[in-house]
Amino acid sequence: MRWYDYEPDEQMFELLDISFVRRMVPLATLKIIESDELMTKLYRNLMQSNTPLPRITVENGVVLDGNHRAKAALELGETEIGAYVIQDSNAKLMQEISRKHS
């Protein structure tokens, strides 16, 4: 099991009728918002110890949830990250989900 194999968000997406696919996404293609260095360091340490963490959530190349994890993965030299890629959604709903997970 890799650190990104923990998948609690799938049930939430299904309950909200949000269409998504699970796949590996190249980190170089993502827009990652600047993140708090302390939180990035925490996630970097968790990744190095292979602690199960949720996949990031991406829509149209923008990280909606998981900016700290994406930045930590980049710092560790990863080229891809496990992600939920939103296929179609209510943009306002996804912003609310992102806000609650930040």
N, CA, C and O of each residue as an XYZ file, in Angstrom:
408
protein
N       0.852     -1.185      0.000
C       0.000      0.000      0.000
C       0.893      1.242      0.000
O       1.806      1.356      0.817
N       0.625      2.168     -0.918
C       1.330      3.450     -0.953
C       0.589      4.438     -0.060
O      -0.565      4.207      0.300
N       1.240      5.526      0.295
C       0.621      6.483      1.212
C      -0.664      7.075      0.657
O      -1.508      7.517      1.438
N      -0.851      7.103     -0.669
C      -2.043      7.720     -1.261
C      -3.177      6.719     -1.495
O      -4.150      7.050     -2.172
N      -3.073      5.515     -0.956
C      -4.096      4.498     -1.186
C      -5.275      4.560     -0.212
O      -6.222      3.786     -0.355
N      -5.241      5.436      0.748
C      -6.330      5.599      1.704
C      -7.438      6.401      1.015
O      -7.175      7.500      0.526
N      -8.674      5.877      0.965
C      -9.697      6.452      0.088
C     -11.043      6.737      0.758
O     -12.058      6.191      0.327
N     -11.081      7.567      1.791
C     -12.373      7.834      2.436
C     -13.283      8.761      1.646
O     -14.491      8.769      1.878
N     -12.736      9.544      0.718
C     -13.544     10.533      0.004
C     -14.468      9.933     -1.047
O     -15.416     10.591     -1.475
N     -14.215      8.706     -1.469
C     -15.048      8.106     -2.513
C     -16.521      8.076     -2.123
O     -17.383      8.392     -2.944
N     -16.818      7.704     -0.897
C     -18.221      7.650     -0.465
C     -18.856      9.027     -0.511
O     -20.020      9.164     -0.888
N     -18.093     10.057     -0.128
C     -18.629     11.415     -0.162
C     -18.966     11.821     -1.598
O     -20.034     12.379     -1.846
N     -18.062     11.546     -2.547
C     -18.321     11.895     -3.939
C     -19.557     11.159     -4.456
O     -20.382     11.736     -5.165
N     -19.676      9.885     -4.094
C     -20.824      9.100     -4.561
C     -22.122      9.628     -3.963
O     -23.129      9.722     -4.664
N     -22.112      9.974     -2.684
C     -23.310     10.514     -2.040
C     -23.733     11.835     -2.676
O     -24.926     12.120     -2.778
N     -22.765     12.639     -3.104
C     -23.052     13.939     -3.704
C     -23.241     13.859     -5.208
O     -23.443     14.876     -5.871
N     -23.173     12.641     -5.747
C     -23.349     12.403     -7.177
C     -22.345     13.196     -8.020
O     -22.694     13.805     -9.031
N     -21.085     13.164     -7.567
C     -19.996     13.822     -8.287
C     -19.234     12.746     -9.044
O     -18.766     11.772     -8.455
N     -19.114     12.927    -10.341
C     -18.429     11.960    -11.188
C     -16.914     12.178    -11.083
O     -16.433     13.301    -11.233
N     -16.171     11.098    -10.825
C     -14.731     11.191    -10.663
C     -14.062      9.924    -11.178
O     -14.709      8.892    -11.360
N     -12.763     10.019    -11.409
C     -11.955      8.835    -11.693
C     -10.749      8.881    -10.771
O     -10.251      9.952    -10.423
N     -10.288      7.696    -10.381
C      -9.058      7.586     -9.601
C      -7.937      7.334    -10.584
O      -8.015      6.419    -11.404
N      -6.888      8.149    -10.504
C      -5.740      7.881    -11.359
C      -4.517      8.622    -10.846
O      -4.610      9.523    -10.013
N      -3.378      8.218    -11.365
C      -2.136      8.903    -11.065
C      -2.067     10.130    -11.969
O      -2.345     10.044    -13.165
N      -1.700     11.257    -11.397
C      -1.640     12.516    -12.128
C      -0.205     13.049    -12.038
O       0.372     13.079    -10.951
N       0.376     13.469    -13.169
C       1.719     14.065    -13.114
C       1.695     15.357    -12.302
O       0.906     16.258    -12.587
N       2.547     15.447    -11.303
C       2.587     16.640    -10.460
C       2.910     17.901    -11.259
O       2.434     18.986    -10.924
N       3.712     17.766    -12.308
C       4.118     18.930    -13.103
C       2.938     19.590    -13.814
O       3.037     20.745    -14.228
N       1.811     18.863    -13.961
C       0.658     19.422    -14.675
C      -0.329     20.126    -13.750
O      -1.319     20.687    -14.219
N      -0.073     20.105    -12.443
C      -1.042     20.627    -11.489
C      -0.734     22.045    -11.043
O       0.427     22.443    -10.939
N      -1.796     22.802    -10.781
C      -1.656     24.113    -10.162
C      -1.787     23.879     -8.657
O      -2.862     23.563     -8.147
N      -0.658     24.046     -7.966
C      -0.614     23.827     -6.518
C      -0.537     25.186     -5.841
O       0.360     25.979     -6.125
N      -1.470     25.447     -4.957
C      -1.495     26.705     -4.223
C      -0.418     26.655     -3.146
O      -0.186     25.609     -2.540
N       0.234     27.782     -2.911
C       1.251     27.833     -1.865
C       0.676     27.287     -0.567
O      -0.485     27.527     -0.237
N       1.496     26.556      0.156
C       1.007     25.933      1.377
C       1.929     26.245      2.549
O       3.095     26.600      2.378
N       1.380     26.104      3.713
C       2.096     26.333      4.959
C       3.259     25.347      5.069
O       3.060     24.140      4.928
N       4.455     25.841      5.317
C       5.645     24.996      5.345
C       5.587     23.949      6.452
O       6.055     22.826      6.261
N       5.022     24.297      7.603
C       4.928     23.337      8.705
C       4.043     22.152      8.323
O       4.389     21.001      8.591
N       2.892     22.439      7.691
C       2.001     21.351      7.271
C       2.645     20.521      6.165
O       2.500     19.299      6.141
N       3.350     21.175      5.256
C       4.034     20.438      4.188
C       5.073     19.508      4.795
O       5.212     18.364      4.363
N       5.800     19.989      5.790
C       6.812     19.156      6.458
C       6.150     17.955      7.141
O       6.664     16.839      7.078
N       5.010     18.191      7.790
C       4.277     17.095      8.432
C       3.904     16.029      7.406
O       4.138     14.842      7.632
N       3.324     16.447      6.281
C       2.931     15.478      5.249
C       4.146     14.793      4.634
O       4.084     13.608      4.304
N       5.238     15.516      4.479
C       6.465     14.912      3.948
C       6.926     13.787      4.875
O       7.292     12.708      4.411
N       6.907     14.040      6.184
C       7.301     13.011      7.152
C       6.349     11.822      7.121
O       6.783     10.672      7.191
N       5.048     12.101      7.016
C       4.069     11.007      6.950
C       4.271     10.167      5.692
O       4.182      8.940      5.739
N       4.543     10.826      4.571
C       4.775     10.103      3.318
C       6.028      9.238      3.409
O       6.042      8.105      2.928
N       7.074      9.771      4.022
C       8.314      9.016      4.148
C       8.131      7.773      5.014
O       8.813      6.767      4.816
N       7.208      7.845      5.973
C       6.944      6.675      6.814
C       5.838      5.801      6.239
O       5.402      4.840      6.873
N       5.381      6.144      5.014
C       4.360      5.384      4.289
C       3.024      5.313      5.036
O       2.317      4.309      4.954
N       2.686      6.373      5.758
C       1.408      6.467      6.453
C       0.295      6.653      5.417
O       0.416      7.506      4.538
N      -0.790      5.867      5.504
C      -1.883      6.024      4.537
C      -2.524      7.414      4.635
O      -2.938      7.850      5.710
N      -2.593      8.090      3.496
C      -3.207      9.415      3.396
C      -4.189      9.414      2.230
O      -4.044      8.623      1.298
N      -5.182     10.293      2.276
C      -6.130     10.356      1.151
C      -5.468     10.867     -0.121
O      -4.474     11.593     -0.082
N      -6.041     10.470     -1.243
C      -5.620     11.025     -2.524
C      -5.963     12.510     -2.536
O      -6.812     12.962     -1.767
N      -5.307     13.265     -3.404
C      -5.678     14.666     -3.565
C      -6.901     14.727     -4.473
O      -7.226     13.750     -5.148
N      -7.576     15.868     -4.490
C      -8.733     16.070     -5.369
C      -8.388     17.172     -6.366
O      -7.966     18.265     -5.987
N      -8.577     16.858     -7.654
C      -8.184     17.761     -8.733
C      -9.365     17.974     -9.671
O     -10.104     17.044     -9.994
N      -9.522     19.230    -10.101
C     -10.497     19.526    -11.139
C      -9.865     20.524    -12.102
O      -9.388     21.580    -11.685
N      -9.861     20.191    -13.380
C      -9.284     21.053    -14.413
C      -7.838     21.443    -14.104
O      -7.424     22.571    -14.372
N      -7.070     20.505    -13.538
C      -5.658     20.753    -13.265
C      -5.370     21.554    -12.006
O      -4.212     21.828    -11.692
N      -6.424     21.931    -11.279
C      -6.255     22.704    -10.049
C      -6.471     21.777     -8.858
O      -7.449     21.030     -8.816
N      -5.559     21.826     -7.891
C      -5.704     21.017     -6.685
C      -6.751     21.671     -5.795
O      -6.535     22.765     -5.274
N      -7.892     20.996     -5.620
C      -8.962     21.507     -4.757
C      -8.730     21.111     -3.313
O      -9.034     21.876     -2.398
N      -8.199     19.931     -3.109
C      -7.916     19.420     -1.772
C      -6.619     18.637     -1.852
O      -6.489     17.727     -2.671
N      -5.658     18.985     -1.006
C      -4.412     18.237     -0.976
C      -3.182     19.024     -1.400
O      -2.179     18.432     -1.797
N      -3.243     20.354     -1.321
C      -2.090     21.162     -1.710
C      -0.840     20.825     -0.898
O       0.257     20.757     -1.453
N      -0.995     20.613      0.419
C       0.164     20.259      1.250
C       0.748     18.913      0.812
O       1.965     18.755      0.723
N      -0.130     17.951      0.543
C       0.349     16.625      0.113
C       1.032     16.703     -1.241
O       2.058     16.058     -1.456
N       0.468     17.491     -2.161
C       1.074     17.623     -3.489
C       2.448     18.276     -3.392
O       3.399     17.824     -4.029
N       2.552     19.338     -2.597
C       3.842     20.019     -2.446
C       4.858     19.101     -1.774
O       6.020     19.066     -2.180
N       4.435     18.357     -0.751
C       5.338     17.426     -0.068
C       5.829     16.346     -1.033
O       7.005     15.982     -1.016
N       4.930     15.838     -1.871
C       5.315     14.812     -2.845
C       6.354     15.366     -3.825
O       7.318     14.679     -4.164
N       6.157     16.598     -4.276
C       7.140     17.242     -5.154
C       8.498     17.344     -4.468
O       9.531     17.040     -5.065
N       8.485     17.771     -3.217
C       9.735     17.920     -2.464
C      10.448     16.585     -2.260
O      11.672     16.543     -2.132
N       9.684     15.503     -2.230
C      10.277     14.171     -2.074
C      10.732     13.585     -3.404
O      11.249     12.469     -3.451
N      10.541     14.333     -4.477
C      10.996     13.877     -5.782
C      10.007     13.004     -6.529
O      10.354     12.398     -7.543
N       8.776     12.935     -6.037
C       7.747     12.168     -6.734
C       7.394     12.897     -8.040
O       7.457     14.125     -8.105
N       7.031     12.153     -9.053
C       6.619     12.771    -10.319
C       5.116     12.660    -10.536
O       4.548     13.400    -11.339
N       4.467     11.738     -9.823
C       3.016     11.541     -9.927
C       2.432     11.448     -8.529
O       3.133     11.188     -7.550
N       1.117     11.670     -8.467
C       0.415     11.558     -7.197
C      -0.951     10.936     -7.437
O      -1.584     11.186     -8.463
N      -1.402     10.127     -6.490
C      -2.737      9.543     -6.578
C      -3.786     10.626     -6.393
O      -3.715     11.408     -5.445
N      -4.759     10.675     -7.298
C      -5.740     11.757     -7.242
C      -7.135     11.264     -7.605
O      -7.312     10.297     -8.345
N      -8.109     11.966     -7.055
C      -9.476     11.887     -7.543
C      -9.581     13.011     -8.553
O      -9.406     14.177     -8.201
N      -9.861     12.683     -9.788
C     -10.001     13.701    -10.821
C     -11.496     13.867    -11.085
O     -12.166     12.954    -11.566
N     -11.998     15.051    -10.758
C     -13.418     15.340    -10.911
C     -13.743     15.462    -12.393
O     -13.087     16.205    -13.122
N     -14.758     14.730    -12.831
C     -15.167     14.746    -14.233
C     -16.214     15.809    -14.516
O     -16.126     16.532    -15.509
N     -17.190     15.900    -13.653
C     -18.190     16.954    -13.757
C     -18.718     17.191    -12.357
O     -18.905     16.256    -11.578
N     -18.951     18.433    -12.057
C     -19.383     18.739    -10.697
C     -20.080     20.078    -10.665
O     -20.071     20.840    -11.632
N     -20.669     20.331     -9.551
C     -21.218     21.638     -9.257
C     -20.057     22.438     -8.679
O     -19.612     22.145     -7.570
N     -19.552     23.440     -9.397
C     -18.354     24.176     -8.980
C     -18.506     24.765     -7.576
O     -17.563     24.743     -6.786
N     -19.674     25.281     -7.273
C     -19.889     25.875     -5.951
C     -19.779     24.800     -4.869
O     -19.205     25.045     -3.808
N     -20.321     23.626     -5.130
C     -20.253     22.527     -4.180
C     -18.804     22.105     -3.960
O     -18.391     21.875     -2.824
N     -18.027     22.003     -5.044
C     -16.631     21.597     -4.910
C     -15.822     22.635     -4.144
O     -14.919     22.268     -3.392
N     -16.119     23.914     -4.312
C     -15.433     24.952     -3.544
C     -15.734     24.801     -2.060
O     -14.849     24.975     -1.223
N     -16.973     24.478     -1.735
C     -17.362     24.276     -0.330
C     -16.627     23.065      0.252
O     -16.136     23.119      1.380
N     -16.552     21.991     -0.505
C     -15.832     20.800     -0.047
C     -14.371     21.144      0.181
O     -13.789     20.765      1.197
N     -13.778     21.861     -0.765
C     -12.376     22.254     -0.651
C     -12.158     23.123      0.592
O     -11.182     22.934      1.317
N     -13.053     24.060      0.834
C     -12.933     24.951      1.987
C     -12.990     24.169      3.296
O     -12.240     24.460      4.229
N     -13.872     23.184      3.367
C     -14.019     22.405      4.597
C     -12.816     21.504      4.853
O     -12.530     21.173      6.004
N     -12.105     21.101      3.793
C     -10.951     20.218      3.953
C      -9.645     20.981      4.100
O      -8.600     20.366      4.311
N      -9.674     22.297      3.995
C      -8.445     23.103      4.082
C      -8.019     23.298      5.518
O      -7.008     23.950      5.779
